[in-house]
Amino acid sequence: MIYEHNLNPVAVEFFSLKIHWYSLAYVLGFIFCNYYSKYLIKQKLLKLELSIIDDLITWLIVAVLIGGRLGYVIFYNFDFYFSNPLEILKIWQGGMSFHGALIGVIVLIIFFSRIKKIKFSQLANLVAYSSPIGIFLGRLANFINAELVGRPTDGTWGVLYKSELYTRHPSQIYEALCEGLIIFLLLNLFMRSNLKDKFNGYALFLIFYSLFRFSLEFFRQPDSHLGLIIGNMSMGQILTLPMLIIGIIFLKNEKKLKNI
């Protein structure tokens, strides 16, 4: 099945005010994270206090926006932003990096856990369990925006974008399902199993995400200004490798990390 892409990136338009699907994805993602985190605590699936959630979500928003933006600037287009530093502030023009956002979130969890005197592992698990739906929504918004498109395909299914004569893999949908929905389901099944006392959820999140992301990058068009870099790998794949290694290290040092 070939889908002809004609989606409008603007969800709501009221006079000169335009609300884009991408912005809504962030808002809905954080709202879900807020309510689902509270649900997990109320169900006693996580040993945390409800009172920390509102503060945590507020700072998570800051960490994701700053980390995601700086990650994109440093990893994907450093030369341009070094020459045009004021462009860094124009976040509405796009340009966010998942790996940068992840670094921002990790730094936040380290400081937040120390300030609130909470174990790092408990806070990291909370974020790992609730964040994949935000990733799911973000990838759907990427598809609506016709950005981060897939590589060309001559298969029986694909998406045909305006002004193009060939179909592409709907890689944003692949990522939404695998990096978002499937990881959410896997982690939440794990959380309700007897294995949750043996492994940290955040270590599994790092491993699952990195494996899915590395594999799906083969269906995603590399950034035009970067192309394929080392050993025909994209920047996304290169950044994912240390993420996988860290996840495995966390998994192998489970007992030590549970006390941090």
Steps between C-alpha positions, in 0.01 A plus 500: 500500500635841401391796712510844340605738776282809520485559876501852640764559771271763654246341734305813591502845342324794659559826313881542509548240775614160376537195720708228336463126553865486607435740786190306600703178503734649761212634709302175491814297567577693818135488611500123458832471684354701789180300542652160430782561749243581767303189405807277543567648844137465610506135390815456711695381199765759584611608845486876457297788641226660291612843615816493286329441165388853413846642571662214311287550188568875501875443504471214250350744251799732548751212475345356183479836322851617592665159460316421178587835345865503605533138391380589153732801486807301609437164333327595177582855388778644713673701227182683403403593857857592591486757220141602584464465880173696520338231285531263796217687669261450207376166627166547322680448169573140597816314586485274805711197586372202699850418625550859615165490681602172662823654632300794635258266676781292654669814636166615641434165670845506663447846650129455577559171682771657716297811581189297589707222662353232273685204353613566143377157389145562623473833322662368182258207493204736532615703199582186299154349554305815414702666222459259201151632426654846457742350248205332325314830467815685388564253217140527383546878491817450293290305248230768489771763445656293219839521675764239588370311199584144405727372228359434151330164451356304209298279734126451499449759775643842559421869515508744210583856606406807304742599221661154505465233232602199711369342817681484832487277805268648765794481741338742746216248544748215546673703772173605664392138532836350603673777699174617653208260525684166507759619756218640715320165495817296561612714795157502658464124466844470658402736782207277593708181491729334752800623301464860618693419818789362295542769234465876475244620250717789382780261399253302289368824349851598387558155348160470330510852360855474370432166327182628336653835406815345351296255291240751381764750392552272198151603385546870580654754264826634649519875558585660165782714640659204682428191293650172615805547718706216647469158337185607316330578831280802555550746784199347674664157496833634623333678793299187580802272549621657829137498615491122447833450678387708800173305517688169509738630768203613710336160456815311606552720807141474616559443871739794537277740311187418699661659805595824324 
